[in-house]
């Protein structure tokens, strides 16, 4: 059993014990995200080498691609969680995404993430701001339940003010009923 | 033919009127920049009764930078409460009037005036209103105005005429605040009630929402996203000074002034979900928390007497409007009949609630008589937001859409007269009607 697996099991126990208002439940069959420790170590080594020799500066680019946050094949590349109309329940399909971000934050104590809640354009701007906050808060609670410290996550809302899609049809509205994980 | 009330003032000559003239001086706003972008106003509908009034051109020895009589005409016509009759003449405030000829044209009242440039560059605007039927003066006054305030002088005259003939306060010299958007430029603007004379108090690359006037009209509270999250500011209009009054963890929004201007009710999420708190208007922070629900509480509004706070909450399963004591305590649900009733606003006399209701998928502005419970839908667009009472309670302005563009609509409280404000420069939204000028 490696370190990551032990961490996941510990987090699962913490979450079950917490039993709080989180709408995200742990799916035991969900694939555990894998962090490539060797790649990370290699990247650090390359970075250190670059500091001593100008001929190796180019290798810094390689280090960026191995950051799990910028790896398009990593579950961490998924930063958006979509919601149903007038709902702030995190759907089952996002358990893996939230688990991956929780693992990343737990293993990267200096990283902070802002969860930005959004809504579609219909109805009161202020009520939508509160609804967007509720969506962001649902994601924040889900991360917290897995063991992410409170000081690494802030939930804020943009309400309907910053739509990703500017149309006025169901496809646009669905795109805007969303919480985004934005690393600082 | 008219049901309007008025009280003729008998026996005043024009000269004694001028000697007794009330002199008003008008102070302009400093440090608020003029904004570009023409506003357009379209009026539809007429009032239940229309008072016929003749307004002549005001006498002047030289061409004027602003046609004051035309400002008065525009105000009274747009109110829906007046029918304008063109006397086809220049009518000075001191002229002898041909009442029989005015009566023959159908006028019940006549307004005359004069504008004279003074040695110091200001203008002396004099006006007199007369009852055509009784052939008697109803009074008049003189206003000293700078060139830039000639328009405001016209609004003041329209207010005076409106109150004299209808018995109600006029709102023609009030101002509105609203947000305009062009691409990613957001501007918090101040304008005359009819959308003219636009001045920009804040420009930002991030959204601005929920502006709210202090009762004395000197400050605006609003929510700005300029720091990538909603933060509540108080903005002193004359100086441009800005104070962060709520910038806590999470979202800070929905500012509502207490009538005394010392505190604001706001929605904060610093303890989890959106709840209502009282913060100091001077930036000293939270004074107390007012609600403790397991759902969303937001959009607080003080009743005009400061005793109650109306707010939106989904504690009952759908967003509805509730009322609680301004010190907190158990709320009473006020709205029913729809699964979405939000954005409470209370009329200046405290008797009527305006709100946004969703009916058959359309978002409409409705009013509710708080003693009888009778509701009336007064809008028909379907995309309505952010209602705001005029300070005389006779109009409600709200945001809606026209031709895919955000615009503003002012509707008379009986729903009969509508004025649509659009801007050639882009979207305009989030209107809030300022108080009566002091």
Boltz contact constraints between the chains, C-beta under 6 A:
constraints:
  - contact:
      token1: [A, 124]
      token2: [B, 342]
      max_distance: 6.0
  - contact:
      token1: [A, 124]
      token2: [B, 343]
      max_distance: 6.0
  - contact:
      token1: [A, 124]
      token2: [B, 356]
      max_distance: 6.0
  - contact:
      token1: [A, 125]
      token2: [B, 209]
      max_distance: 6.0
  - contact:
      token1: [A, 126]
      token2: [B, 253]
      max_distance: 6.0
  - contact:
      token1: [A, 126]
      token2: [B, 254]
      max_distance: 6.0
  - contact:
      token1: [A, 126]
      token2: [B, 298]
      max_distance: 6.0
  - contact:
      token1: [A, 126]
      token2: [B, 299]
      max_distance: 6.0
  - contact:
      token1: [A, 127]
      token2: [B, 312]
      max_distance: 6.0
  - contact:
      token1: [A, 127]
      token2: [B, 319]
      max_distance: 6.0
  - contact:
      token1: [A, 127]
      token2: [B, 342]
      max_distance: 6.0
  - contact:
      token1: [A, 129]
      token2: [B, 253]
      max_distance: 6.0
  - contact:
      token1: [A, 130]
      token2: [B, 274]
      max_distance: 6.0
  - contact:
      token1: [A, 130]
      token2: [B, 296]
      max_distance: 6.0
  - contact:
      token1: [A, 130]
      token2: [B, 298]
      max_distance: 6.0
  - contact:
      token1: [A, 133]
      token2: [B, 251]
      max_distance: 6.0
  - contact:
      token1: [A, 133]
      token2: [B, 269]
      max_distance: 6.0
  - contact:
      token1: [A, 133]
      token2: [B, 274]
      max_distance: 6.0
  - contact:
      token1: [A, 134]
      token2: [B, 273]
      max_distance: 6.0
  - contact:
      token1: [A, 155]
      token2: [B, 250]
      max_distance: 6.0
  - contact:
      token1: [A, 156]
      token2: [B, 229]
      max_distance: 6.0
  - contact:
      token1: [A, 156]
      token2: [B, 250]
      max_distance: 6.0
  - contact:
      token1: [A, 156]
      token2: [B, 251]
      max_distance: 6.0
  - contact:
      token1: [A, 157]
      token2: [B, 251]
      max_distance: 6.0
  - contact:
      token1: [A, 161]
      token2: [B, 207]
      max_distance: 6.0
